[in-house]
Amino acid sequence: MLELHRLKSTRCQRWHCKMKTLLLLVVVCSSACVVECGIGSWFCMAWHSITINSDARCSLGKMQSAYNQMRAANCVNCDKYFHCMGNYNAVYRCQRSQKNREIAQTISNCREWGQNSPDSTADQAANRYGRNGGNCASRYLCSVNCMYSPIVGTCRRSNCP
């Protein structure tokens, strides 16, 4: 009888863990969709702060910031740089934990889900490069004709000598 109780308890704990993971995935994916559709950013921020722990809030915030910078810069050929920096910052500007790495990967996967194009594959490579601590500027700025300057936040030919 005691053994049966332990078995049920273990199953319940595994189920609880799976449900928490599923809930996080649903929240992150739906948030990525909300952000992508441009629906009230303040609503997303409030939702994140209520439903997600500080690790996730930090990673989500860093990736949201990179997305906002990309939209504001409006630079040609710079998409991969912002993918890379969003993932880099989500891991290395937060707590450098495995949890931050997993959150950044989940968000990136949600963003690219269902897009089986060469560009999506390249986006995922940039995401991984950033999560692994790569130098995003040297790989994805001037060397690929991205004229964005992260220092001044401008997109000009003069940014790349």
C-alpha positions in Angstrom: 0.0 0.0 0.0 2.8 2.4 0.9 4.6 1.5 -2.4 1.4 2.4 -4.4 1.2 5.8 -2.6 4.8 6.6 -3.5 4.2 5.6 -7.1 1.1 7.9 -7.3 3.1 10.7 -5.7 5.9 10.3 -8.2 3.5 10.3 -11.1 1.8 13.3 -9.7 5.1 15.2 -9.4 6.1 14.4 -12.9 2.6 15.4 -14.2 2.9 18.7 -12.2 6.3 19.4 -13.7 5.1 18.7 -17.2 2.1 20.9 -16.7 4.3 23.8 -15.5 6.5 23.3 -18.5 3.5 23.3 -20.9 2.1 26.4 -19.2 5.4 28.2 -19.6 5.5 27.2 -23.3 2.0 28.3 -23.9 2.6 31.6 -22.2 5.9 32.2 -24.0 4.5 31.2 -27.4 1.3 33.2 -27.0 3.3 36.2 -25.8 5.6 35.9 -28.8 2.5 35.9 -31.0 1.1 38.9 -29.2 4.4 40.8 -29.6 4.6 39.8 -33.2 1.1 41.1 -33.9 1.9 44.4 -32.2 -0.9 44.1 -29.6 -0.3 46.4 -26.6 3.2 45.9 -25.3 2.2 47.2 -21.9 -0.3 44.4 -21.6 2.4 41.8 -22.4 4.7 43.3 -19.8 2.0 43.2 -17.2 1.1 39.6 -18.1 4.8 38.5 -17.9 5.3 40.1 -14.5 2.2 38.3 -13.1 2.7 34.9 -14.6 6.4 34.3 -15.1 9.3 34.1 -12.7 12.2 36.6 -12.7 14.5 34.4 -14.9 11.9 34.4 -17.6 11.0 38.0 -17.3 14.6 39.0 -17.7 15.1 36.8 -20.8 11.8 37.9 -22.3 12.6 41.5 -21.6 16.0 41.3 -23.3 14.5 39.6 -26.4 11.7 42.1 -26.6 14.3 44.9 -26.4 16.3 43.4 -29.3 13.1 43.1 -31.3 12.2 46.7 -30.6 15.7 47.9 -31.5 15.5 46.0 -34.8 12.1 47.6 -35.6 13.3 51.0 -34.7 16.6 50.7 -36.7 14.9 49.4 -39.8 18.2 48.4 -41.3 18.6 46.1 -44.3 20.6 42.9 -43.7 20.6 43.3 -39.9 18.0 40.7 -38.9 20.6 38.1 -37.9 22.4 40.6 -35.7 19.3 41.3 -33.7 18.4 37.6 -33.4 21.9 37.0 -32.2 21.9 39.9 -29.7 18.5 39.1 -28.3 19.6 35.5 -27.5 23.0 36.7 -26.2 21.4 39.2 -23.9 18.7 36.8 -22.7 21.5 34.5 -21.4 24.5 36.7 -20.6 22.8 39.9 -19.4 20.5 37.9 -17.2 21.8 35.3 -14.8 23.7 33.1 -17.3 21.8 30.1 -16.0 20.7 27.0 -17.9 17.1 28.2 -17.3 17.8 31.5 -19.2 19.3 29.5 -22.0 16.3 27.3 -22.2 13.9 30.2 -22.1 15.7 32.0 -24.9 15.7 28.8 -27.0 12.0 28.3 -26.4 11.2 31.8 -27.5 13.4 31.5 -30.5 11.8 28.2 -31.5 8.3 29.7 -31.0 9.2 32.6 -33.2 10.5 30.3 -36.0 7.9 27.6 -35.6 6.3 26.6 -38.9 8.7 28.6 -41.0 10.8 26.1 -42.9 12.7 28.5 -45.1 16.4 29.1 -45.5 16.0 32.4 -43.8 14.4 30.7 -40.8 17.3 28.3 -40.6 19.8 31.2 -40.7 17.8 32.9 -38.0 18.1 29.8 -35.8 21.8 29.7 -36.4 22.1 33.3 -35.3 20.0 32.5 -32.2 22.3 29.6 -31.3 25.4 31.7 -31.9 24.2 34.4 -29.5 23.0 31.9 -26.8 26.5 30.3 -27.0 28.2 33.6 -26.3 29.4 34.4 -29.8 30.5 37.9 -30.9 27.4 39.0 -32.7 28.8 42.3 -34.0 31.8 40.8 -35.7 29.7 38.1 -37.4 26.5 39.9 -38.3 27.2 43.6 -38.8 29.5 45.1 -41.5 30.8 41.7 -42.6 27.3 41.0 -44.0 26.5 44.5 -45.1 24.5 45.5 -42.0 25.2 49.2 -41.6 23.8 49.4 -38.0 25.9 50.9 -35.3 24.9 49.6 -31.8 26.8 52.4 -30.2 24.8 55.2 -31.7 21.8 53.2 -32.9 21.9 54.4 -36.5 21.9 52.7 -39.8 24.4 54.5 -42.1 26.9 53.5 -44.7 29.5 55.5 -42.7 29.1 53.0 -39.8 31.1 50.5 -41.8 34.5 51.8 -43.0 
